Amino acid sequence: VVLKTQNVDALAWYNTQSGEIILKKGSKLALEVVDSYKKQEKQRLKELKKIAEQTENNYILKEDKKCKSVSGAACLVLGRNANGWVEWIIKENNSVLKSIKK
């Protein structure tokens, strides 16, 4: 699955059996968080310092990152609250991930 916006270009593997999603090494994550996400910023930065390299425009993952939920992964990538079921796009058919949700 993919998630792309102006400064974000993330690739992930979604496990339909477990519901886990793995953000792949090299994914580009948002550098800034929106105002409504400021409470989560400290925890996000703590996590990103361990697994990502900061560049001028974004964070780039240095390793794969397993997330417990598609929405949690989308929030980490985007730096804002997000519904992962509609943010993540299935690369092969350009459908939202929700289209395969059980």
Jmol script that loads the backbone (N, CA, C; Angstrom):
load data "model"
ATOM      1  N   VAL A   1       0.846  -1.181   0.000  1.00  0.00           N
ATOM      2  CA  VAL A   1       0.000   0.000   0.000  1.00  0.00           C
ATOM      3  C   VAL A   1       0.889   1.240   0.000  1.00  0.00           C
ATOM      4  N   VAL A   2       0.356   2.335  -0.501  1.00  0.00           N
ATOM      5  CA  VAL A   2       1.117   3.582  -0.580  1.00  0.00           C
ATOM      6  C   VAL A   2       0.315   4.727   0.017  1.00  0.00           C
ATOM      7  N   LEU A   3       1.035   5.753   0.455  1.00  0.00           N
ATOM      8  CA  LEU A   3       0.422   6.970   0.954  1.00  0.00           C
ATOM      9  C   LEU A   3       1.270   8.118   0.432  1.00  0.00           C
ATOM     10  N   LYS A   4       0.698   8.934  -0.433  1.00  0.00           N
ATOM     11  CA  LYS A   4       1.453  10.026  -1.043  1.00  0.00           C
ATOM     12  C   LYS A   4       0.700  11.346  -0.914  1.00  0.00           C
ATOM     13  N   THR A   5       1.438  12.375  -0.494  1.00  0.00           N
ATOM     14  CA  THR A   5       0.948  13.753  -0.491  1.00  0.00           C
ATOM     15  C   THR A   5       2.112  14.627  -0.942  1.00  0.00           C
ATOM     16  N   GLN A   6       2.008  15.921  -0.737  1.00  0.00           N
ATOM     17  CA  GLN A   6       3.043  16.841  -1.199  1.00  0.00           C
ATOM     18  C   GLN A   6       4.444  16.486  -0.690  1.00  0.00           C
ATOM     19  N   ASN A   7       4.595  16.262   0.633  1.00  0.00           N
ATOM     20  CA  ASN A   7       5.914  15.958   1.196  1.00  0.00           C
ATOM     21  C   ASN A   7       6.013  14.562   1.784  1.00  0.00           C
ATOM     22  N   VAL A   8       5.073  13.712   1.429  1.00  0.00           N
ATOM     23  CA  VAL A   8       5.033  12.349   1.968  1.00  0.00           C
ATOM     24  C   VAL A   8       5.005  11.349   0.822  1.00  0.00           C
ATOM     25  N   ASP A   9       5.807  10.310   0.957  1.00  0.00           N
ATOM     26  CA  ASP A   9       5.811   9.223  -0.026  1.00  0.00           C
ATOM     27  C   ASP A   9       6.168   7.946   0.720  1.00  0.00           C
ATOM     28  N   ALA A  10       5.146   7.281   1.233  1.00  0.00           N
ATOM     29  CA  ALA A  10       5.367   6.114   2.081  1.00  0.00           C
ATOM     30  C   ALA A  10       4.889   4.837   1.402  1.00  0.00           C
ATOM     31  N   LEU A  11       5.660   3.783   1.604  1.00  0.00           N
ATOM     32  CA  LEU A  11       5.315   2.457   1.123  1.00  0.00           C
ATOM     33  C   LEU A  11       5.204   1.555   2.337  1.00  0.00           C
ATOM     34  N   ALA A  12       4.206   0.693   2.342  1.00  0.00           N
ATOM     35  CA  ALA A  12       4.023  -0.226   3.469  1.00  0.00           C
ATOM     36  C   ALA A  12       3.462  -1.543   2.976  1.00  0.00           C
ATOM     37  N   TRP A  13       3.674  -2.570   3.775  1.00  0.00           N
ATOM     38  CA  TRP A  13       3.075  -3.887   3.537  1.00  0.00           C
ATOM     39  C   TRP A  13       1.981  -4.072   4.564  1.00  0.00           C
ATOM     40  N   TYR A  14       0.792  -4.429   4.103  1.00  0.00           N
ATOM     41  CA  TYR A  14      -0.341  -4.670   5.006  1.00  0.00           C
ATOM     42  C   TYR A  14      -0.626  -6.168   5.060  1.00  0.00           C
ATOM     43  N   ASN A  15      -0.682  -6.708   6.272  1.00  0.00           N
ATOM     44  CA  ASN A  15      -0.967  -8.123   6.475  1.00  0.00           C
ATOM     45  C   ASN A  15      -2.465  -8.283   6.718  1.00  0.00           C
ATOM     46  N   THR A  16      -3.176  -8.858   5.754  1.00  0.00           N
ATOM     47  CA  THR A  16      -4.622  -8.996   5.862  1.00  0.00           C
ATOM     48  C   THR A  16      -5.032  -9.952   6.978  1.00  0.00           C
ATOM     49  N   GLN A  17      -4.146 -10.861   7.372  1.00  0.00           N
ATOM     50  CA  GLN A  17      -4.464 -11.821   8.437  1.00  0.00           C
ATOM     51  C   GLN A  17      -4.360 -11.181   9.825  1.00  0.00           C
ATOM     52  N   SER A  18      -3.252 -10.503  10.091  1.00  0.00           N
ATOM     53  CA  SER A  18      -3.005  -9.942  11.430  1.00  0.00           C
ATOM     54  C   SER A  18      -3.481  -8.499  11.576  1.00  0.00           C
ATOM     55  N   GLY A  19      -3.630  -7.796  10.456  1.00  0.00           N
ATOM     56  CA  GLY A  19      -4.003  -6.383  10.515  1.00  0.00           C
ATOM     57  C   GLY A  19      -2.813  -5.464  10.737  1.00  0.00           C
ATOM     58  N   GLU A  20      -1.630  -6.053  10.874  1.00  0.00           N
ATOM     59  CA  GLU A  20      -0.427  -5.238  11.053  1.00  0.00           C
ATOM     60  C   GLU A  20      -0.028  -4.595   9.730  1.00  0.00           C
ATOM     61  N   ILE A  21       0.639  -3.470   9.862  1.00  0.00           N
ATOM     62  CA  ILE A  21       1.157  -2.783   8.691  1.00  0.00           C
ATOM     63  C   ILE A  21       2.620  -2.455   8.966  1.00  0.00           C
ATOM     64  N   ILE A  22       3.468  -2.654   7.980  1.00  0.00           N
ATOM     65  CA  ILE A  22       4.899  -2.408   8.138  1.00  0.00           C
ATOM     66  C   ILE A  22       5.315  -1.300   7.181  1.00  0.00           C
ATOM     67  N   LEU A  23       5.705  -0.167   7.754  1.00  0.00           N
ATOM     68  CA  LEU A  23       6.239   0.929   6.941  1.00  0.00           C
ATOM     69  C   LEU A  23       7.619   0.514   6.467  1.00  0.00           C
ATOM     70  N   LYS A  24       7.882   0.705   5.194  1.00  0.00           N
ATOM     71  CA  LYS A  24       9.128   0.219   4.617  1.00  0.00           C
ATOM     72  C   LYS A  24      10.248   1.263   4.679  1.00  0.00           C
ATOM     73  N   LYS A  25      11.443   0.756   4.863  1.00  0.00           N
ATOM     74  CA  LYS A  25      12.652   1.570   4.854  1.00  0.00           C
ATOM     75  C   LYS A  25      12.655   2.442   3.602  1.00  0.00           C
ATOM     76  N   GLY A  26      13.046   3.706   3.753  1.00  0.00           N
ATOM     77  CA  GLY A  26      13.096   4.634   2.628  1.00  0.00           C
ATOM     78  C   GLY A  26      11.840   5.471   2.478  1.00  0.00           C
ATOM     79  N   SER A  27      10.787   5.140   3.221  1.00  0.00           N
ATOM     80  CA  SER A  27       9.555   5.935   3.165  1.00  0.00           C
ATOM     81  C   SER A  27       9.829   7.347   3.664  1.00  0.00           C
ATOM     82  N   LYS A  28       9.182   8.319   3.021  1.00  0.00           N
ATOM     83  CA  LYS A  28       9.333   9.730   3.400  1.00  0.00           C
ATOM     84  C   LYS A  28       8.111  10.156   4.193  1.00  0.00           C
ATOM     85  N   LEU A  29       8.358  10.616   5.430  1.00  0.00           N
ATOM     86  CA  LEU A  29       7.302  11.005   6.351  1.00  0.00           C
ATOM     87  C   LEU A  29       7.289  12.513   6.539  1.00  0.00           C
ATOM     88  N   ALA A  30       6.140  13.052   6.915  1.00  0.00           N
ATOM     89  CA  ALA A  30       5.988  14.496   7.129  1.00  0.00           C
ATOM     90  C   ALA A  30       6.972  14.987   8.193  1.00  0.00           C
ATOM     91  N   LEU A  31       7.542  16.142   7.945  1.00  0.00           N
ATOM     92  CA  LEU A  31       8.473  16.755   8.883  1.00  0.00           C
ATOM     93  C   LEU A  31       7.709  17.453  10.008  1.00  0.00           C
ATOM     94  N   GLU A  32       6.678  18.179   9.663  1.00  0.00           N
ATOM     95  CA  GLU A  32       5.896  18.959  10.616  1.00  0.00           C
ATOM     96  C   GLU A  32       4.597  18.251  10.964  1.00  0.00           C
ATOM     97  N   VAL A  33       4.058  18.574  12.129  1.00  0.00           N
ATOM     98  CA  VAL A  33       2.732  18.091  12.501  1.00  0.00           C
ATOM     99  C   VAL A  33       1.769  19.268  12.466  1.00  0.00           C
ATOM    100  N   VAL A  34       0.492  18.980  12.236  1.00  0.00           N
ATOM    101  CA  VAL A  34      -0.520  20.036  12.250  1.00  0.00           C
ATOM    102  C   VAL A  34      -0.808  20.416  13.704  1.00  0.00           C
ATOM    103  N   ASP A  35      -1.360  21.603  13.908  1.00  0.00           N
ATOM    104  CA  ASP A  35      -1.615  22.120  15.258  1.00  0.00           C
ATOM    105  C   ASP A  35      -2.442  21.157  16.111  1.00  0.00           C
ATOM    106  N   SER A  36      -3.447  20.536  15.516  1.00  0.00           N
ATOM    107  CA  SER A  36      -4.320  19.646  16.278  1.00  0.00           C
ATOM    108  C   SER A  36      -3.620  18.350  16.706  1.00  0.00           C
ATOM    109  N   TYR A  37      -2.411  18.113  16.223  1.00  0.00           N
ATOM    110  CA  TYR A  37      -1.657  16.896  16.541  1.00  0.00           C
ATOM    111  C   TYR A  37      -0.482  17.183  17.476  1.00  0.00           C
ATOM    112  N   LYS A  38      -0.401  18.407  17.995  1.00  0.00           N
ATOM    113  CA  LYS A  38       0.744  18.818  18.814  1.00  0.00           C
ATOM    114  C   LYS A  38       0.928  17.964  20.068  1.00  0.00           C
ATOM    115  N   LYS A  39      -0.163  17.465  20.664  1.00  0.00           N
ATOM    116  CA  LYS A  39      -0.049  16.628  21.865  1.00  0.00           C
ATOM    117  C   LYS A  39       0.727  15.349  21.582  1.00  0.00           C
ATOM    118  N   GLN A  40       0.600  14.816  20.377  1.00  0.00           N
ATOM    119  CA  GLN A  40       1.276  13.572  20.003  1.00  0.00           C
ATOM    120  C   GLN A  40       2.676  13.800  19.444  1.00  0.00           C
ATOM    121  N   GLU A  41       3.036  15.066  19.217  1.00  0.00           N
ATOM    122  CA  GLU A  41       4.303  15.376  18.561  1.00  0.00           C
ATOM    123  C   GLU A  41       5.512  14.854  19.333  1.00  0.00           C
ATOM    124  N   LYS A  42       5.520  15.002  20.647  1.00  0.00           N
ATOM    125  CA  LYS A  42       6.675  14.575  21.451  1.00  0.00           C
ATOM    126  C   LYS A  42       6.933  13.077  21.279  1.00  0.00           C
ATOM    127  N   GLN A  43       5.876  12.275  21.389  1.00  0.00           N
ATOM    128  CA  GLN A  43       6.014  10.825  21.228  1.00  0.00           C
ATOM    129  C   GLN A  43       6.440  10.466  19.801  1.00  0.00           C
ATOM    130  N   ARG A  44       5.869  11.165  18.818  1.00  0.00           N
ATOM    131  CA  ARG A  44       6.215  10.920  17.407  1.00  0.00           C
ATOM    132  C   ARG A  44       7.696  11.200  17.171  1.00  0.00           C
ATOM    133  N   LEU A  45       8.190  12.330  17.674  1.00  0.00           N
ATOM    134  CA  LEU A  45       9.596  12.692  17.489  1.00  0.00           C
ATOM    135  C   LEU A  45      10.527  11.710  18.191  1.00  0.00           C
ATOM    136  N   LYS A  46      10.126  11.252  19.375  1.00  0.00           N
ATOM    137  CA  LYS A  46      10.928  10.260  20.105  1.00  0.00           C
ATOM    138  C   LYS A  46      11.090   8.999  19.266  1.00  0.00           C
ATOM    139  N   GLU A  47      10.000   8.557  18.661  1.00  0.00           N
ATOM    140  CA  GLU A  47      10.031   7.362  17.813  1.00  0.00           C
ATOM    141  C   GLU A  47      10.854   7.604  16.545  1.00  0.00           C
ATOM    142  N   LEU A  48      10.632   8.744  15.908  1.00  0.00           N
ATOM    143  CA  LEU A  48      11.325   9.023  14.648  1.00  0.00           C
ATOM    144  C   LEU A  48      12.834   9.180  14.833  1.00  0.00           C
ATOM    145  N   LYS A  49      13.272   9.711  15.951  1.00  0.00           N
ATOM    146  CA  LYS A  49      14.707   9.858  16.202  1.00  0.00           C
ATOM    147  C   LYS A  49      15.413   8.509  16.210  1.00  0.00           C
ATOM    148  N   LYS A  50      14.677   7.445  16.595  1.00  0.00           N
ATOM    149  CA  LYS A  50      15.258   6.100  16.638  1.00  0.00           C
ATOM    150  C   LYS A  50      15.304   5.435  15.261  1.00  0.00           C
ATOM    151  N   ILE A  51      14.351   5.765  14.395  1.00  0.00           N
ATOM    152  CA  ILE A  51      14.186   4.973  13.165  1.00  0.00           C
ATOM    153  C   ILE A  51      14.283   5.767  11.864  1.00  0.00           C
ATOM    154  N   ALA A  52      14.470   7.100  11.969  1.00  0.00           N
ATOM    155  CA  ALA A  52      14.445   7.909  10.747  1.00  0.00           C
ATOM    156  C   ALA A  52      15.540   8.973  10.755  1.00  0.00           C
ATOM    157  N   GLU A  53      15.858   9.428   9.565  1.00  0.00           N
ATOM    158  CA  GLU A  53      16.825  10.505   9.384  1.00  0.00           C
ATOM    159  C   GLU A  53      16.061  11.743   8.941  1.00  0.00           C
ATOM    160  N   GLN A  54      16.336  12.868   9.607  1.00  0.00           N
ATOM    161  CA  GLN A  54      15.659  14.111   9.244  1.00  0.00           C
ATOM    162  C   GLN A  54      16.383  14.771   8.072  1.00  0.00           C
ATOM    163  N   THR A  55      15.607  15.190   7.074  1.00  0.00           N
ATOM    164  CA  THR A  55      16.150  15.948   5.948  1.00  0.00           C
ATOM    165  C   THR A  55      15.485  17.323   5.956  1.00  0.00           C
ATOM    166  N   GLU A  56      15.737  18.110   4.947  1.00  0.00           N
ATOM    167  CA  GLU A  56      15.162  19.451   4.869  1.00  0.00           C
ATOM    168  C   GLU A  56      13.635  19.425   4.785  1.00  0.00           C
ATOM    169  N   ASN A  57      13.083  18.419   4.090  1.00  0.00           N
ATOM    170  CA  ASN A  57      11.644  18.397   3.829  1.00  0.00           C
ATOM    171  C   ASN A  57      10.854  17.314   4.551  1.00  0.00           C
ATOM    172  N   ASN A  58      11.546  16.287   5.108  1.00  0.00           N
ATOM    173  CA  ASN A  58      10.808  15.183   5.705  1.00  0.00           C
ATOM    174  C   ASN A  58      11.730  14.308   6.546  1.00  0.00           C
ATOM    175  N   TYR A  59      11.155  13.248   7.077  1.00  0.00           N
ATOM    176  CA  TYR A  59      11.924  12.188   7.733  1.00  0.00           C
ATOM    177  C   TYR A  59      11.952  11.003   6.779  1.00  0.00           C
ATOM    178  N   ILE A  60      13.091  10.346   6.688  1.00  0.00           N
ATOM    179  CA  ILE A  60      13.220   9.153   5.856  1.00  0.00           C
ATOM    180  C   ILE A  60      13.533   7.973   6.769  1.00  0.00           C
ATOM    181  N   LEU A  61      12.698   6.939   6.681  1.00  0.00           N
ATOM    182  CA  LEU A  61      12.901   5.769   7.525  1.00  0.00           C
ATOM    183  C   LEU A  61      14.210   5.063   7.180  1.00  0.00           C
ATOM    184  N   LYS A  62      14.994   4.761   8.212  1.00  0.00           N
ATOM    185  CA  LYS A  62      16.256   4.042   8.044  1.00  0.00           C
ATOM    186  C   LYS A  62      16.060   2.533   8.173  1.00  0.00           C
ATOM    187  N   GLU A  63      14.867   2.136   8.616  1.00  0.00           N
ATOM    188  CA  GLU A  63      14.548   0.725   8.807  1.00  0.00           C
ATOM    189  C   GLU A  63      13.039   0.547   8.702  1.00  0.00           C
ATOM    190  N   ASP A  64      12.607  -0.688   8.533  1.00  0.00           N
ATOM    191  CA  ASP A  64      11.175  -0.968   8.522  1.00  0.00           C
ATOM    192  C   ASP A  64      10.598  -0.676   9.908  1.00  0.00           C
ATOM    193  N   LYS A  65       9.333  -0.262   9.947  1.00  0.00           N
ATOM    194  CA  LYS A  65       8.662   0.048  11.216  1.00  0.00           C
ATOM    195  C   LYS A  65       7.305  -0.638  11.243  1.00  0.00           C
ATOM    196  N   LYS A  66       7.122  -1.586  12.184  1.00  0.00           N
ATOM    197  CA  LYS A  66       5.857  -2.292  12.330  1.00  0.00           C
ATOM    198  C   LYS A  66       4.905  -1.441  13.157  1.00  0.00           C
ATOM    199  N   CYS A  67       3.685  -1.308  12.675  1.00  0.00           N
ATOM    200  CA  CYS A  67       2.642  -0.572  13.388  1.00  0.00           C
ATOM    201  C   CYS A  67       1.470  -1.510  13.650  1.00  0.00           C
ATOM    202  N   LYS A  68       0.762  -1.261  14.734  1.00  0.00           N
ATOM    203  CA  LYS A  68      -0.343  -2.134  15.128  1.00  0.00           C
ATOM    204  C   LYS A  68      -1.611  -1.867  14.329  1.00  0.00           C
ATOM    205  N   SER A  69      -1.731  -0.673  13.759  1.00  0.00           N
ATOM    206  CA  SER A  69      -2.954  -0.349  13.019  1.00  0.00           C
ATOM    207  C   SER A  69      -2.635   0.499  11.795  1.00  0.00           C
ATOM    208  N   VAL A  70      -3.519   0.433  10.814  1.00  0.00           N
ATOM    209  CA  VAL A  70      -3.323   1.227   9.594  1.00  0.00           C
ATOM    210  C   VAL A  70      -3.462   2.715   9.896  1.00  0.00           C
ATOM    211  N   SER A  71      -4.341   3.065  10.831  1.00  0.00           N
ATOM    212  CA  SER A  71      -4.511   4.473  11.186  1.00  0.00           C
ATOM    213  C   SER A  71      -3.313   4.999  11.968  1.00  0.00           C
ATOM    214  N   GLY A  72      -2.770   4.182  12.870  1.00  0.00           N
ATOM    215  CA  GLY A  72      -1.565   4.575  13.604  1.00  0.00           C
ATOM    216  C   GLY A  72      -0.404   4.827  12.660  1.00  0.00           C
ATOM    217  N   ALA A  73      -0.262   3.973  11.659  1.00  0.00           N
ATOM    218  CA  ALA A  73       0.799   4.144  10.660  1.00  0.00           C
ATOM    219  C   ALA A  73       0.576   5.419   9.854  1.00  0.00           C
ATOM    220  N   ALA A  74      -0.670   5.683   9.469  1.00  0.00           N
ATOM    221  CA  ALA A  74      -0.979   6.886   8.692  1.00  0.00           C
ATOM    222  C   ALA A  74      -0.695   8.144   9.513  1.00  0.00           C
ATOM    223  N   CYS A  75      -1.034   8.130  10.802  1.00  0.00           N
ATOM    224  CA  CYS A  75      -0.758   9.274  11.673  1.00  0.00           C
ATOM    225  C   CYS A  75       0.742   9.531  11.785  1.00  0.00           C
ATOM    226  N   LEU A  76       1.520   8.469  11.938  1.00  0.00           N
ATOM    227  CA  LEU A  76       2.975   8.611  12.016  1.00  0.00           C
ATOM    228  C   LEU A  76       3.526   9.208  10.727  1.00  0.00           C
ATOM    229  N   VAL A  77       3.028   8.747   9.600  1.00  0.00           N
ATOM    230  CA  VAL A  77       3.493   9.230   8.291  1.00  0.00           C
ATOM    231  C   VAL A  77       3.098  10.685   8.054  1.00  0.00           C
ATOM    232  N   LEU A  78       1.853  11.018   8.346  1.00  0.00           N
ATOM    233  CA  LEU A  78       1.304  12.326   7.984  1.00  0.00           C
ATOM    234  C   LEU A  78       1.505  13.418   9.035  1.00  0.00           C
ATOM    235  N   GLY A  79       1.746  13.039  10.289  1.00  0.00           N
ATOM    236  CA  GLY A  79       1.893  14.045  11.340  1.00  0.00           C
ATOM    237  C   GLY A  79       0.569  14.701  11.690  1.00  0.00           C
ATOM    238  N   ARG A  80      -0.496  13.927  11.577  1.00  0.00           N
ATOM    239  CA  ARG A  80      -1.839  14.420  11.911  1.00  0.00           C
ATOM    240  C   ARG A  80      -2.739  13.217  12.158  1.00  0.00           C
ATOM    241  N   ASN A  81      -3.914  13.475  12.712  1.00  0.00           N
ATOM    242  CA  ASN A  81      -4.893  12.409  12.851  1.00  0.00           C
ATOM    243  C   ASN A  81      -5.309  11.950  11.465  1.00  0.00           C
ATOM    244  N   ALA A  82      -5.506  10.658  11.305  1.00  0.00           N
ATOM    245  CA  ALA A  82      -5.834  10.131   9.977  1.00  0.00           C
ATOM    246  C   ALA A  82      -6.572   8.804  10.095  1.00  0.00           C
ATOM    247  N   ASN A  83      -7.474   8.576   9.159  1.00  0.00           N
ATOM    248  CA  ASN A  83      -8.145   7.290   9.028  1.00  0.00           C
ATOM    249  C   ASN A  83      -7.349   6.488   7.998  1.00  0.00           C
ATOM    250  N   GLY A  84      -6.566   5.554   8.487  1.00  0.00           N
ATOM    251  CA  GLY A  84      -5.704   4.778   7.600  1.00  0.00           C
ATOM    252  C   GLY A  84      -6.439   3.989   6.540  1.00  0.00           C
ATOM    253  N   TRP A  85      -7.683   3.609   6.832  1.00  0.00           N
ATOM    254  CA  TRP A  85      -8.456   2.827   5.867  1.00  0.00           C
ATOM    255  C   TRP A  85      -8.746   3.614   4.592  1.00  0.00           C
ATOM    256  N   VAL A  86      -8.763   4.935   4.679  1.00  0.00           N
ATOM    257  CA  VAL A  86      -9.004   5.744   3.476  1.00  0.00           C
ATOM    258  C   VAL A  86      -7.749   6.489   3.001  1.00  0.00           C
ATOM    259  N   GLU A  87      -6.728   6.594   3.853  1.00  0.00           N
ATOM    260  CA  GLU A  87      -5.479   7.265   3.459  1.00  0.00           C
ATOM    261  C   GLU A  87      -4.570   6.347   2.641  1.00  0.00           C
ATOM    262  N   TRP A  88      -4.480   5.067   3.051  1.00  0.00           N
ATOM    263  CA  TRP A  88      -3.610   4.122   2.351  1.00  0.00           C
ATOM    264  C   TRP A  88      -4.290   3.652   1.069  1.00  0.00           C
ATOM    265  N   ILE A  89      -3.533   3.626  -0.007  1.00  0.00           N
ATOM    266  CA  ILE A  89      -4.027   3.213  -1.316  1.00  0.00           C
ATOM    267  C   ILE A  89      -3.343   1.903  -1.723  1.00  0.00           C
ATOM    268  N   ILE A  90      -4.130   0.951  -2.192  1.00  0.00           N
ATOM    269  CA  ILE A  90      -3.572  -0.307  -2.692  1.00  0.00           C
ATOM    270  C   ILE A  90      -2.916  -0.008  -4.042  1.00  0.00           C
ATOM    271  N   LYS A  91      -1.621  -0.216  -4.097  1.00  0.00           N
ATOM    272  CA  LYS A  91      -0.837   0.157  -5.276  1.00  0.00           C
ATOM    273  C   LYS A  91      -1.309  -0.551  -6.542  1.00  0.00           C
ATOM    274  N   GLU A  92      -1.662  -1.804  -6.420  1.00  0.00           N
ATOM    275  CA  GLU A  92      -1.993  -2.607  -7.597  1.00  0.00           C
ATOM    276  C   GLU A  92      -3.295  -2.197  -8.287  1.00  0.00           C
ATOM    277  N   ASN A  93      -4.273  -1.686  -7.532  1.00  0.00           N
ATOM    278  CA  ASN A  93      -5.547  -1.330  -8.169  1.00  0.00           C
ATOM    279  C   ASN A  93      -6.046   0.079  -7.861  1.00  0.00           C
ATOM    280  N   ASN A  94      -5.219   0.860  -7.163  1.00  0.00           N
ATOM    281  CA  ASN A  94      -5.517   2.266  -6.853  1.00  0.00           C
ATOM    282  C   ASN A  94      -6.803   2.434  -6.028  1.00  0.00           C
ATOM    283  N   SER A  95      -7.156   1.423  -5.224  1.00  0.00           N
ATOM    284  CA  SER A  95      -8.315   1.492  -4.346  1.00  0.00           C
ATOM    285  C   SER A  95      -7.875   1.803  -2.930  1.00  0.00           C
ATOM    286  N   VAL A  96      -8.785   2.392  -2.142  1.00  0.00           N
ATOM    287  CA  VAL A  96      -8.448   2.624  -0.736  1.00  0.00           C
ATOM    288  C   VAL A  96      -8.391   1.277  -0.011  1.00  0.00           C
ATOM    289  N   LEU A  97      -7.594   1.221   1.024  1.00  0.00           N
ATOM    290  CA  LEU A  97      -7.411  -0.025   1.784  1.00  0.00           C
ATOM    291  C   LEU A  97      -8.736  -0.534   2.336  1.00  0.00           C
ATOM    292  N   LYS A  98      -9.658   0.373   2.615  1.00  0.00           N
ATOM    293  CA  LYS A  98     -10.974   0.001   3.150  1.00  0.00           C
ATOM    294  C   LYS A  98     -11.688  -0.999   2.244  1.00  0.00           C
ATOM    295  N   SER A  99     -11.371  -0.977   0.958  1.00  0.00           N
ATOM    296  CA  SER A  99     -12.047  -1.866  -0.006  1.00  0.00           C
ATOM    297  C   SER A  99     -11.794  -3.343   0.269  1.00  0.00           C
ATOM    298  N   ILE A 100     -10.738  -3.672   1.060  1.00  0.00           N
ATOM    299  CA  ILE A 100     -10.475  -5.079   1.379  1.00  0.00           C
ATOM    300  C   ILE A 100     -10.682  -5.367   2.855  1.00  0.00           C
ATOM    301  N   LYS A 101     -11.191  -4.387   3.594  1.00  0.00           N
ATOM    302  CA  LYS A 101     -11.412  -4.558   5.033  1.00  0.00           C
ATOM    303  C   LYS A 101     -12.524  -5.596   5.258  1.00  0.00           C
ATOM    304  N   LYS A 102     -12.277  -6.470   6.209  1.00  0.00           N
ATOM    305  CA  LYS A 102     -13.259  -7.530   6.502  1.00  0.00           C
ATOM    306  C   LYS A 102     -14.255  -7.069   7.531  1.00  0.00           C
TER     307      LYS A 102
END
end "model"
wireframe off; spacefill off
backbone 0.3
color backbone group
